[in-house]
Each structure stands twice: as C-alpha cells, then as structure tokens.
Amino acid sequence: MQICLDGDHLSVRDAAVTADWSLRWAHQPDASLHSTPQHPAIAVGEGQSQVKMNQGNFQLHDTQVERIDLPHVKKFAHTTNSATLELAPTSDSPSYLRVTLRYVNQAWRLQFTALAANLNRFWLRLVAEPSDRFWKFVKWC
C-alpha cells in the first residue's frame, strides 16, 4: 500500500497490500515511512523507568520489558484528506495501535492511539539518507 500526500490531498495505491506499506510526500521520490515484515516502521512495547532527583540533578534508568513490531495493517480506511490504519504484529493477531493521518489547519498530523493494554513505549523508524540528521527525544510522564 502506498499513501501519498500532495498538498491537502491524500491518495492511495494498492490498498489491498497490507504487509508492505509506505507514506510519502508527492514532491519527494522516496517514502518517509516504509514498513515491511522484515523492517517494520513502527513498534510498541512496555518498559519500566526510574527517575531520581537530587538538588536538580537527575538519575534516569529505563528498562525495556517488551518490544512488539507492528508491520501488518489490519484495518484501513481513507478519504481525500485523512487515513486510519490499525497495526498488528501478524495478520492473525489483534490490532495494537491506531495511526490516524489528518489534514488540519493547513498541515498533516499524525496521531497514535494504543489499542492494547500496558503499552508505554513507542518506536518510529524513518527512512533517511546518510546525510540526514535526527535527534533522540524522550517524553517523560
């Protein structure tokens, strides 16, 4: 499945292909997100974190308990300016995550909603060139 964003318009090709999907901008030749069973773009999981503070200094520990790759699209729906994908580890398993893509206020927005209990970790694998730069970000709740 190929999802293409062109201005405020969304188009889809090969919607029946659920194990290999991509998201790209119309003006770019390559996808920004590309997911296959061998290289899933999105994973979720569970972890435990411990934060200690002493006079403004923080000590952080994070333990990954479980990581679940989500390469398969279980459900897919779209209009000309939105799309919703429900992702699962296998074609036979239940959906773990809903990804909603919407054009709102002249911008495309991605929203991620957990559909399984105990998920508190999220991984997103972007397609990049060696010259591209990304920085890690963490949201502590």
N, C-alpha and C positions, 0 to 999 in steps of 0.2 A: 504494500500500500504506500502510495506517495501523496503526502499532503503538501500543497504548495500555497504560499501566502503571497498575494500580489495586491499591494495597497490595502484596501479594506475587504478584499475578496479572497475566499478560500476555495480551492479546487482539489479534487481527489481523483487519483488514478489507481486502478487495481485494488478497489476496496475489499475484494474477497480474499486478498493475500494478507493473512493476519500474523504470520510468523516472521515477516520481514517488512518493517515499516520505517518511513523516514519523514522528516519535516524540513522544508527548505523555503527560503525566500526566492521569489521569482527572478530577482536580479542577480542571484548567486548560482553558479553552476553546481556547487556541492551542497549536500544536506548539512544542516546544523545539528540535527539529531538523526541517528540511524541505528536501528535496533534489529538484531538478528538473534537466533537462539545461541549462537557461538559468542556474540558480543552484544549483550543487552545494553540498551541506553539507560535504563532505569532499574534501580534496585531499592528495596526497603529492608528494614530489619529492626532488631531490638538491641539495645545496649544499656549499660549502666554507667552513670557518671558520678564523680565525686568532686566537689569543689570545696576547698578550704581557703579561708581568707585570714590573713594576719597583718594588721596595720597597712592595708592597701595592697599587699602582695597576695597573689593568688597561686594556689597549687591545684592543678587540674589533672584528673585521671579519668580516662574513658576506656571502658571495656566493651568490645563488640561481642554480643552474645550470639546473634544470628544475622546472616545476610541472605536475602532471597532475591535472586534475579527475576525480572518480570519481562520476558521477551514476547509473550503472546498477547494479542489483542482478543479479548473475549467478547466485548460488545463495542460497536462503533456506530455513531450517528453524527450527521453533519448537516449544516445549512451553508448558505453562501458566506456567512461571517462567524461561524462557530463550529467546533467539533468536540466530541466527547469520546474518549477511549477508556475502556476498563481493561486493566492489565493483570495478567496472571503468570505464574511460574511455568505452567504447562497448559496445553489445550484442554485437559480434563479437570484442572483444578479450579476452585472459585477465584473470583477477582479479588485482588489485594489493594489495588489503587485505581482511583478515577482521575484521569487527566482531562481537564477542560481548557480549551483554547477558544478565546473570545476576542472580538474586535470591539473595544470600548474606549470612548474618548480619544479617538484617532491613534490607538495603539493596540497591538496584540498582547494579550495577557494569558499567562499560563496559571492554572490553579490546580493544586494537587490535593486530593482528598483520600485519606486512608479508609479502606473498606474492611480491614481486618483488625482485630483487637491487638493490643500490645505493641504496635508499631511506633517507634520513636526515633528511627534513623532513616535517612533518605540519601541516595547516591544518584547523581546525574552524570552521564558520560557524554560529553560534547565532542563532535567531530572537529578536529583542529589540525592546522599545519604546524610544522616545527617552529615557525616564526611567531605564531600566535602566543599570547601570554594570558594566563588565568591565575587568579589568586584564590586561595582557600578561604572560605568564610564559614563561620560557625554561629549558630543562633543558640544561645543558652537560655533555657526557660526554667 
